[in-house]
């Protein structure tokens, strides 16, 4: 059984053993009924913070949500000293007016290893689409972004352009009152932000990872 489904079954078992409805558990977690249902089905990963809250609600140990240590997947990474694993939400579309990491924007989570100290601020992941930032960032890479409204010239930022709900990754260059979004792939033209084509920076690239096929 997949780990997420195993954990989901555990959550459901603990909830039913304690006589809680899905709605009641959702209230205790300060989330929605749909989210709890996805946790229990294993279609959405319950991150570390959620598991700690559930452990407190159910009065169990966090380890009780997992198989015995001998049965844990062999690809679990135990970081060396000076490194830390952080669970980061992966953002799909960004709903207008909502915080970047609002529940409705999150499509999953990723565990990323950082050297200490971990970058401060709110971190989220974006899946790169297209080749406009190649060869620096390939199509399909997972970009980790720190939420911030400004970046320095030459830094790579996640930017919402016009009314798009998906952020684009580009290098930022300021020129007078204009902001130019520069692709690393020279076959693409820059995107110019101005009054007719507004946009806003939502964060700065802090790292990216590529899954090897």
Secondary structure as UniProt FT lines:
FT   HELIX           3..17
FT   TURN            18..19
FT   HELIX           22..29
FT   HELIX           33..41
FT   HELIX           48..58
FT   HELIX           62..65
FT   HELIX           69..71
FT   TURN            74..75
FT   TURN            81..82
FT   STRAND          83..91
FT   TURN            96..97
FT   TURN            100..101
FT   HELIX           103..105
FT   STRAND          106..115
FT   STRAND          123..127
FT   TURN            132..136
FT   TURN            139..140
FT   STRAND          142..147
FT   TURN            153..154
FT   STRAND          156..161
FT   TURN            162..163
FT   STRAND          168..175
FT   TURN            176..177
FT   STRAND          178..182
FT   TURN            186..187
FT   STRAND          191..193
FT   STRAND          199..209
//
